[in-house]
Amino acid sequence: MTKDISRYHRQYLFQKIGEEGQRKLSASRIAIIGCGALGTVLINTLARAGVGFIRVVDRDFIELNNLQRQVLFDEDDIKENLPKAIAAERKVKRINSTIKFEAVVSDVNFTNIEQFIKDVDLVLDGTDNFETRFLMNDACVKLGKPWIYGAVIGSHGLTMTIIPGETPCLRCVFESAPPPELTPTCDTAGIIAPASVVIASLESTEAIKFLSGNKKDLNRSLYSYDVWTREAKSFRLEGLREATDCPTCKSRNFEFLTGDKTPKTTTLCGRNAVQITRSDRIKLDFKELAHRFEKVGEAKFNPFMFQAKVDGYEFTIFPDGRAIIKGTNDPAQAKTIYSKYIGV
């Protein structure tokens, strides 16, 4: 419990939490994967609730069109060219300086997911794609870590609490990701802020239940809500884990952790951009990279990332060689551009 308990007075007056529940929250550790529309609400809510340790992992930087729905960020963050995780860390220090916050600027993939979640009590989904969610599901089931799934598109969202060994996992419900041509994205369907706020608030509530010792009150269904139509549905999942032949739960075949299903390139939702991830471990020298780019375009950098504009493309490059190339949705073209200007 923090020294200034009055900060949480209204919260622990709530009978289900109380002072004991608040102490449990203050001793808890969580990881939030993704710092976008869902992740920023999760961070804001759970930091204010007094969760003692929050690790946030995100690969991206802040752009103007994020401000419509990503509640922690503002125009000054864009001017400073800050990665989302770093900007979130700065905001949280002003919101609640009594908790510990760890910002990780990184892609989440099969090589590092277990490292990010192995020492926490709960994992929360702030991502925007099925690939990462299946990866999280594999890692959480393997390590026995509870996690909370959340997804939003347009005005509609889904959420589900997953307790390995007790509830169905994500692949019990969604055996595989739907085909891309059948899946609406923020490119095609957009997203409104109230939808992400509602779904992330439901995720946060489940997190507070779990961390404060109210496990019996957890929602054991897949919950669906549309903020525009106010249509709510709850899909009961009792018996599903036993009834399905889930490769993750039943066979403990963690195929997303092998790397076989992980592409080296990822088309980013709503960005006309492709992310390229290197399999080798490197440490880029941004000063040297700036000398290379100054002959062909404009470039700038800070300790967190390098940005350049060349031939109509915008590069954002991170110290480990990961890059986001804006100006194309074609992974093959992005790889060619990366090789030309950065090298393989």
C-alpha positions in Angstrom: 0.0 0.0 0.0 1.3 3.4 -0.8 2.0 5.9 2.0 -0.7 8.3 0.7 -3.6 5.9 0.9 -6.1 8.8 0.4 -5.3 8.6 -3.3 -7.3 5.4 -3.5 -9.9 6.3 -0.8 -13.0 6.2 -3.2 -11.8 3.0 -4.7 -11.3 0.9 -1.5 -14.6 2.2 -0.2 -16.1 0.0 -2.8 -17.0 -3.1 -0.8 -15.6 -5.6 -3.3 -12.1 -4.1 -3.0 -11.6 -2.7 0.5 -8.2 -2.0 2.0 -7.1 -5.6 1.6 -8.0 -5.5 -2.2 -6.1 -2.2 -2.5 -3.0 -3.8 -0.9 -3.2 -6.6 -3.4 -3.5 -4.2 -6.3 -0.4 -2.3 -5.1 1.6 -5.6 -4.9 0.5 -6.7 -8.4 2.5 -6.8 -11.6 1.0 -6.6 -15.1 2.2 -6.5 -18.7 0.2 -4.6 -21.3 1.0 -5.6 -24.9 0.3 -2.7 -27.2 -0.1 1.0 -26.5 -2.7 2.1 -28.9 -6.5 2.7 -28.6 -7.0 -0.1 -26.1 -3.6 0.0 -24.4 -3.6 3.7 -23.5 -7.0 3.3 -21.7 -5.7 0.2 -19.9 -2.6 2.1 -18.8 -4.5 5.2 -17.7 -7.1 3.2 -15.8 -4.8 0.7 -14.1 -2.1 3.3 -13.2 -4.7 5.4 -11.5 -6.1 2.3 -9.7 -2.7 1.7 -8.1 -1.4 -1.4 -9.8 2.1 -1.6 -8.4 4.1 -2.5 -11.5 3.1 -1.9 -15.2 5.2 -3.1 -18.1 4.1 -1.7 -21.5 5.5 -3.2 -24.7 4.9 -1.4 -28.0 6.8 -1.2 -31.3 5.3 2.0 -32.7 5.6 5.8 -32.6 2.9 8.5 -32.3 1.2 10.0 -35.3 -1.5 12.7 -35.6 -4.3 10.2 -36.4 -3.6 8.4 -33.1 -4.9 11.4 -31.1 -8.5 10.7 -32.0 -8.6 7.6 -29.8 -5.3 7.0 -28.0 -6.1 8.9 -24.7 -2.6 9.3 -23.2 -1.0 11.2 -26.1 -1.1 14.8 -27.3 0.4 17.1 -30.0 3.5 17.8 -28.0 4.4 14.0 -28.1 4.3 14.2 -31.9 6.6 17.2 -32.0 9.1 15.3 -29.9 8.9 12.2 -32.1 8.4 9.9 -29.2 7.7 6.2 -29.3 4.3 5.4 -27.7 5.8 3.4 -24.8 8.1 6.3 -23.8 5.4 8.9 -24.1 3.1 6.7 -21.9 5.9 6.4 -19.3 6.2 10.1 -19.1 2.4 10.6 -18.6 2.2 7.8 -16.0 4.9 9.4 -13.9 2.7 12.5 -13.7 -0.5 10.5 -13.1 0.9 8.2 -10.3 4.5 8.6 -9.3 4.1 5.9 -6.6 3.9 2.9 -9.0 6.7 1.4 -11.1 6.4 1.7 -14.9 8.6 -0.1 -17.4 8.5 1.1 -21.0 9.7 -1.3 -23.7 10.1 -0.1 -27.3 10.0 -3.4 -29.1 8.2 -5.6 -31.5 6.5 -8.5 -29.7 7.4 -11.8 -31.4 8.2 -15.4 -30.7 11.8 -14.6 -29.6 10.8 -12.3 -26.7 7.2 -12.7 -25.7 8.0 -15.1 -22.8 10.6 -12.6 -21.5 8.0 -9.9 -21.3 5.4 -11.8 -19.4 7.3 -14.4 -17.3 7.4 -12.2 -14.1 3.9 -10.7 -14.1 0.6 -11.8 -12.5 -1.6 -10.8 -15.5 -1.3 -9.9 -19.2 -3.6 -7.5 -21.0 -4.3 -7.3 -24.7 -3.8 -3.8 -26.2 -2.9 -5.1 -29.7 -4.6 -4.8 -33.1 -4.0 -8.1 -34.8 -4.7 -11.8 -34.5 -1.1 -12.9 -35.0 0.1 -11.2 -31.8 -2.9 -12.4 -29.9 -2.3 -16.0 -30.8 1.3 -15.5 -29.8 0.2 -14.1 -26.5 -2.2 -17.0 -26.0 0.5 -19.6 -26.7 2.9 -17.9 -24.3 0.3 -17.4 -21.5 -1.0 -20.9 -21.7 2.6 -22.3 -21.7 3.6 -20.2 -18.6 0.2 -20.5 -16.9 -0.3 -16.7 -17.0 -3.9 -15.4 -17.0 -4.6 -12.8 -19.7 -7.5 -10.7 -21.0 -8.3 -10.5 -24.7 -9.8 -7.4 -26.2 -10.4 -6.3 -29.8 -12.2 -3.4 -31.4 -13.2 -2.4 -34.9 -15.6 0.3 -36.0 -18.1 0.7 -33.1 -17.9 -3.0 -32.0 -15.6 -4.9 -29.6 -15.0 -8.2 -27.9 -13.4 -9.2 -24.7 -12.7 -12.4 -22.8 -10.8 -13.4 -19.7 -8.6 -16.4 -20.0 -7.3 -18.4 -17.1 -5.1 -21.3 -18.3 -6.2 -24.6 -17.1 -9.6 -23.2 -16.0 -11.2 -21.4 -19.0 -11.2 -21.9 -22.7 -8.2 -20.2 -24.3 -8.3 -18.0 -27.4 -7.8 -20.9 -29.8 -10.6 -22.8 -28.2 -12.9 -20.0 -29.4 -11.0 -18.9 -32.6 -9.2 -21.9 -34.0 -7.5 -19.7 -36.6 -7.5 -16.1 -37.7 -10.2 -15.3 -40.3 -9.0 -14.8 -43.9 -7.7 -11.2 -44.4 -10.3 -10.6 -47.2 -13.1 -11.4 -44.8 -11.7 -9.4 -41.9 -12.6 -5.7 -41.5 -9.7 -3.5 -40.5 -9.3 0.1 -39.4 -8.5 0.8 -43.0 -11.9 -0.5 -44.2 -14.2 0.0 -41.2 -12.5 2.7 -39.1 -12.8 2.9 -35.4 -14.5 5.3 -33.0 -13.0 6.2 -29.6 -16.0 5.3 -27.5 -15.7 1.7 -28.7 -12.1 1.3 -27.6 -12.8 3.1 -24.3 -15.7 0.8 -23.4 -13.8 -2.5 -24.3 -10.6 -1.4 -22.5 -12.7 -0.4 -19.5 -14.2 -3.9 -19.4 -10.7 -5.3 -19.7 -9.6 -3.1 -16.8 -12.5 -4.1 -14.6 -11.6 -7.7 -15.1 -8.0 -6.9 -14.2 -9.0 -5.2 -11.0 -11.3 -8.1 -10.1 -8.4 -10.6 -10.6 -5.7 -8.6 -9.0 -7.8 -7.5 -5.9 -8.7 -11.1 -5.1 -12.2 -11.2 -6.6 -11.5 -14.1 -9.0 -14.9 -15.6 -8.4 -16.5 -12.5 -10.0 -14.6 -12.8 -13.3 -16.7 -13.0 -16.4 -16.3 -16.4 -17.9 -18.0 -15.6 -21.3 -17.0 -14.0 -24.6 -18.6 -10.5 -24.3 -19.6 -8.5 -27.4 -20.7 -4.9 -27.4 -21.5 -2.3 -30.0 -21.5 1.3 -28.7 -23.4 2.6 -31.7 -26.4 0.3 -31.5 -25.9 -0.6 -27.8 -26.3 -4.3 -28.8 -24.7 -6.5 -26.2 -24.2 -10.3 -26.4 -22.6 -12.7 -24.0 -21.5 -16.1 -25.4 -21.3 -18.8 -22.7 -18.1 -20.8 -22.9 -18.8 -23.5 -20.2 -17.6 -26.9 -21.4 -15.9 -25.5 -24.6 -12.4 -26.3 -23.3 -13.4 -29.9 -22.8 -15.4 -30.2 -26.0 -12.8 -28.9 -28.4 -9.6 -30.5 -29.6 -7.6 -27.3 -29.0 -3.9 -27.5 -30.2 -2.9 -25.1 -27.4 -4.9 -26.3 -24.4 -5.1 -30.0 -25.2 -2.0 -30.8 -27.1 0.2 -28.0 -25.7 1.4 -27.4 -29.2 2.6 -23.9 -29.1 3.2 -23.4 -32.8 3.1 -19.6 -32.6 6.2 -19.7 -30.3 8.3 -21.6 -32.9 8.4 -18.7 -35.3 6.9 -20.8 -38.2 3.8 -18.6 -38.3 5.6 -15.3 -37.7 6.3 -13.2 -40.9 9.4 -11.0 -41.1 7.1 -8.3 -42.5 3.8 -6.9 -41.2 1.4 -4.6 -43.0 0.3 -2.1 -40.4 -3.4 -1.4 -40.1 -4.5 2.0 -41.5 -1.0 3.2 -42.1 0.0 2.4 -45.7 3.1 1.1 -44.1 5.0 -2.1 -43.6 7.1 -3.2 -40.6 10.3 -5.1 -41.2 11.9 -7.1 -38.4 15.4 -8.5 -38.5 16.2 -12.0 -37.3 19.8 -11.1 -36.5 20.7 -9.0 -33.4 22.3 -5.7 -34.4 22.8 -2.2 -32.8 22.5 0.6 -35.4 24.6 3.7 -35.2 22.1 6.5 -35.9 24.9 9.0 -36.6 26.4 6.9 -39.2 23.0 6.2 -40.7 22.3 9.9 -40.8 25.4 10.4 -42.9 24.2 7.8 -45.4 20.7 9.3 -45.7 21.8 13.0 -45.9 23.0 12.3 -49.5 19.6 11.2 -50.7 17.0 12.8 -48.4 16.3 14.4 -45.1 16.9 12.7 -41.7 16.6 13.3 -38.0 17.0 11.1 -34.9 16.8 10.9 -31.1 17.9 8.2 -28.7 14.8 6.1 -29.5 14.4 6.2 -33.3 15.7 7.5 -36.6 13.4 9.1 -39.2 14.1 9.9 -42.8 12.2 10.8 -46.0 13.5 9.4 -49.4 11.8 9.0 -52.8 8.3 9.4 -51.4 8.9 6.9 -48.6 9.1 7.7 -44.8 11.4 5.5 -42.7 11.2 5.1 -39.0 14.1 2.9 -37.8 14.7 1.6 -34.3 18.1 0.7 -32.7 17.7 -3.0 -33.3 17.2 -2.6 -37.0 13.5 -2.9 -37.0 11.9 -0.4 -39.5 8.5 0.9 -40.4 8.4 2.0 -44.0 5.5 4.3 -44.9 4.3 4.7 -48.5 3.6 1.1 -49.4 1.4 -1.8 -48.3 3.5 -4.3 -50.3 5.9 -6.3 -48.1 8.1 -7.3 -51.1 8.5 -3.7 -52.1 9.2 -2.7 -48.5 11.9 -5.3 -48.2 13.5 -4.0 -51.4 13.5 -0.5 -50.1 14.9 -1.6 -46.8 17.7 -3.5 -48.5 18.5 -0.5 -50.7 18.8 2.1 -48.0 19.6 0.2 -44.8 21.1 -3.1 -45.9 20.3 -6.7 -45.0 
